[in-house]
Amino acid sequence: MPVIQIPPEPSPLPAPAWDLTRGLIDATVQLDQPDGIGHRTVGTGFLVEAPRPDGTPRTVLVTAAHVLERMPETEARIGWRIALPDGSWRFTPEPLRIREADLTPVWTRHPEQDIAVMEIVAPEAFARAAIPVGWLAGAEAFDTWQVGPGDELMSLGFPRGLSANRAGFPILRIGRIASWPLTPITAFPTFLLDFPVHAGDSGGPVFWTASARRLPGAPMPDHPYIAGVLVQAVEVAGEGLGIGVVSHAQYVREAIALLDAPSGP
C-alpha cells in the first residue's frame, strides 16, 4: 500500500481571520458539459492551493466525483470569470480536459467517498484565489470545536446551472447541521445539512465563518474553515426533502494526498 501524507491541520490565526466567504466565492467555479442536443450536465467545484511535496505551487480542483463521472466526453467546461477595467465582469468558460483520449479519467477519486480532485492550470487570478489546503477541516475539527446539530454552515453552488449573475458567480446559501452523531468520521463519513439542494450544487464547498450562528454556549472556532463538500440531495420516492449530504473535508485532504502517493503495490 502507498504511504499517504496528509496535509497538516490549520493552525489558529489571530482574529479577525481573512474573509473565507469572499475567498471561496472567488475560488468556486461552475463545471458543465453540453450533450449537443440542448442539455448539459452541471456541477460545482472549488480551487485549493495544495503545494507539491517539494513546495512548488499547485492548484487543485475539488468536486464531487459523480459530477465528473456523469460527464462522458473527454472535455468539460470550467467557468472562469474576468474582471474588466470598468468594474464589470465577463463569464468566460473554457475547455477542461477530464479524460484521456482513451477515456481514462485524469482526476483522482477518493477510494471510499464521493470526492474527486485534479491538478489544473488556472488563470493567474484564480490561482491566487485558491483556498490554502490548511483551511480544510481535519478529522478532529468537529470534536475540537464542539460542532453539533443546529450549527449553521454556508454553501456555494450553481443550482440547476443558475449563477448569481451574468458574471458566473456562485450562489451563497446557509443551512443548519441536521444529523447526529457527527464523529468519529470513520463511522459517520457524511452529515446532513438542512437547506434546499438541486442538480448543479454537487461538489460545492460547505464552510463555516464567524457570520454563521452556533448553539448558545458552544466555543467559537478561532478561524474559518471548510467543513466538507456537498455530494448529494436527500430524496424519498423521487421527492426532494430539502436536505443535503456533506462529505467531511478530511476526505478532500486524503484525496489530495493521493496525488503525491507513489504508484504501485
C-alpha positions in Angstrom: 0.0 0.0 0.0 1.3 3.5 -0.8 2.2 5.8 2.1 -0.2 8.8 2.1 1.0 12.1 3.6 -2.0 14.1 4.9 -1.5 17.9 4.9 -1.4 19.3 8.5 -4.5 20.8 10.0 -4.7 24.6 10.1 -3.1 26.5 12.9 -5.2 29.1 14.8 -4.8 32.6 13.4 -5.4 35.8 15.3 -8.9 37.3 14.8 -10.2 38.6 12.6 -9.4 35.8 10.2 -9.4 36.5 6.4 -12.8 36.6 4.8 -13.4 32.9 3.8 -16.8 33.7 2.4 -15.5 36.2 -0.2 -12.4 34.0 -0.7 -14.5 30.9 -1.5 -16.8 32.8 -3.8 -13.8 33.8 -5.8 -12.4 30.2 -5.7 -15.7 28.5 -6.7 -16.4 27.7 -10.3 -19.2 26.1 -12.4 -18.4 22.8 -14.2 -20.5 21.7 -17.1 -20.6 19.6 -20.2 -23.2 20.1 -23.0 -24.6 17.0 -24.6 -25.0 18.5 -28.1 -28.8 18.4 -28.1 -29.6 21.4 -25.9 -28.9 19.9 -22.4 -25.9 19.9 -20.2 -24.6 18.3 -17.1 -23.7 20.9 -14.4 -21.8 20.7 -11.2 -19.8 22.9 -8.8 -16.1 22.8 -8.0 -13.7 24.9 -5.9 -9.9 25.5 -6.1 -7.4 24.7 -3.4 -3.8 25.7 -3.2 -2.0 22.4 -2.3 1.8 22.7 -2.9 3.6 19.6 -4.0 5.9 17.8 -1.6 8.9 19.9 -2.9 7.0 23.1 -2.1 6.2 24.1 -5.6 2.8 25.7 -6.1 -0.1 23.6 -7.3 -3.8 24.5 -7.9 -6.2 21.6 -7.3 -9.8 21.4 -8.4 -12.1 19.8 -5.9 -15.6 18.5 -6.7 -17.9 15.5 -6.1 -16.6 12.5 -8.1 -20.1 11.8 -9.6 -20.0 15.2 -11.3 -17.1 14.2 -13.5 -18.3 10.6 -13.8 -21.6 11.8 -15.3 -19.7 13.8 -18.0 -18.8 11.1 -20.6 -16.7 13.2 -23.0 -13.0 14.0 -22.8 -13.6 17.7 -22.1 -15.9 19.6 -19.8 -16.0 23.4 -19.4 -14.9 25.4 -16.4 -16.4 28.8 -15.7 -13.7 31.3 -15.4 -14.6 35.0 -14.7 -12.6 38.0 -15.8 -12.7 41.4 -14.1 -12.9 44.3 -16.6 -11.4 47.8 -16.1 -14.8 49.4 -15.7 -15.7 47.2 -12.7 -17.8 44.7 -14.6 -17.1 41.0 -15.1 -17.2 38.7 -18.0 -18.0 35.0 -17.8 -15.6 33.0 -19.9 -16.0 29.3 -19.7 -13.1 27.4 -21.2 -12.4 23.7 -22.0 -11.1 21.5 -19.2 -9.7 18.1 -20.1 -11.2 15.5 -17.7 -10.3 12.3 -19.7 -7.5 11.0 -21.8 -8.2 10.1 -25.4 -8.9 6.5 -24.3 -11.5 7.9 -21.8 -9.2 7.2 -18.8 -10.1 9.8 -16.1 -7.5 12.4 -15.3 -8.9 13.1 -11.9 -8.2 11.2 -8.7 -11.1 9.8 -6.7 -11.1 9.1 -3.0 -11.3 5.3 -2.7 -14.3 5.4 -0.4 -16.0 8.8 -0.7 -17.7 10.8 -3.5 -14.7 13.2 -3.8 -12.6 13.9 -6.8 -9.5 16.1 -7.2 -7.3 17.0 -10.1 -4.4 19.3 -10.7 -5.3 22.1 -13.2 -3.7 25.2 -14.7 -5.8 28.1 -13.7 -5.7 31.7 -14.8 -3.5 33.8 -12.5 -6.4 35.5 -10.7 -7.9 32.1 -9.9 -4.6 30.5 -8.9 -4.3 33.4 -6.4 -7.8 32.9 -5.2 -7.3 29.2 -4.5 -8.0 28.4 -0.8 -5.0 27.2 1.2 -5.1 23.4 1.9 -4.8 24.2 5.6 -8.3 25.6 5.7 -9.7 22.1 5.0 -11.0 20.8 8.4 -9.2 17.7 9.6 -10.8 14.6 11.2 -10.8 16.0 14.7 -12.1 19.5 13.9 -15.8 19.0 14.8 -14.8 17.5 18.1 -12.3 20.2 18.8 -14.8 23.0 18.1 -17.8 21.1 19.5 -19.7 21.3 16.3 -23.2 20.0 16.7 -26.7 19.8 15.3 -28.3 23.2 14.7 -25.0 24.9 13.9 -25.1 26.9 10.7 -22.8 26.3 7.7 -22.7 28.1 4.4 -22.6 26.5 0.9 -21.8 27.8 -2.6 -23.2 26.3 -5.8 -24.9 26.6 -9.1 -28.4 25.1 -8.5 -29.8 23.8 -11.9 -26.9 25.7 -13.5 -28.1 29.1 -12.2 -25.5 31.7 -11.3 -25.8 34.7 -9.0 -25.4 37.0 -12.0 -24.2 37.1 -15.6 -20.7 37.1 -14.4 -21.0 33.5 -13.4 -20.5 33.8 -9.6 -21.9 31.1 -7.4 -25.0 31.4 -5.2 -24.4 31.5 -1.5 -26.9 29.7 0.9 -26.9 28.8 4.5 -28.3 25.8 6.4 -28.2 24.0 9.7 -26.5 20.7 10.5 -29.4 18.3 10.6 -27.8 15.0 11.9 -26.1 13.5 14.9 -23.6 12.0 15.7 -21.1 13.8 13.5 -17.9 11.9 14.7 -15.9 9.9 14.5 -15.8 10.4 10.8 -14.7 6.9 10.2 -18.2 5.8 11.5 -20.0 8.9 10.1 -18.2 10.0 6.9 -21.0 12.3 5.9 -23.5 14.5 7.7 -26.8 16.2 6.7 -27.3 19.9 6.1 -30.8 21.4 6.2 -31.1 23.5 3.0 -32.6 23.1 -0.5 -30.3 21.2 -2.8 -30.6 20.9 -6.6 -28.8 19.4 -9.6 -25.7 21.6 -10.1 -25.0 22.1 -6.5 -22.9 18.9 -6.1 -19.2 19.5 -5.5 -19.7 22.9 -3.8 -17.8 23.8 -0.6 -19.6 23.8 2.7 -17.9 26.0 5.2 -18.1 28.0 8.5 -17.2 31.6 9.2 -18.0 33.8 12.2 -21.1 35.2 10.5 -22.8 31.7 10.8 -24.6 31.1 14.1 -23.7 28.3 16.6 -25.7 26.9 19.6 -25.5 29.1 22.7 -22.5 28.4 24.8 -20.6 26.5 22.2 -17.0 27.5 21.8 -16.3 29.7 18.8 -13.6 28.4 16.4 -10.7 30.7 16.2 -10.6 30.7 12.4 -13.0 29.9 9.5 -12.7 26.5 7.9 -14.1 24.3 5.1 -16.2 21.6 6.7 -16.8 19.5 3.6 -18.2 19.0 0.1 -21.8 18.8 -0.9 -22.2 15.4 -2.6 -25.9 14.5 -2.7 -29.5 15.7 -2.2 -31.8 13.5 0.0 -34.8 12.2 -1.9 -37.6 9.8 -1.0 -39.7 8.3 -3.8 -38.3 10.9 -6.1 -39.2 13.8 -3.8 -36.5 16.2 -2.6 -36.6 16.8 1.1 -34.5 20.0 1.2 -31.6 18.2 2.8 -28.0 17.9 1.5 -25.4 15.2 2.2 -22.0 16.6 3.0 -18.7 14.6 2.9 -16.2 15.7 5.6 -13.3 17.8 4.4 -10.8 15.3 5.7 -11.6 13.2 2.7 -10.6 16.0 0.4 -7.3 16.1 2.3 -6.8 12.4 1.7 -7.7 12.7 -2.0 -5.2 15.5 -2.5 -2.6 13.4 -0.7 -3.2 10.6 -3.2 -2.0 12.9 -6.0 1.5 12.6 -4.4 1.3 8.9 -3.4 3.7 6.6 -5.2 2.1 4.2 -7.6 2.5 0.5 -7.5 2.0 -2.0 -4.7 
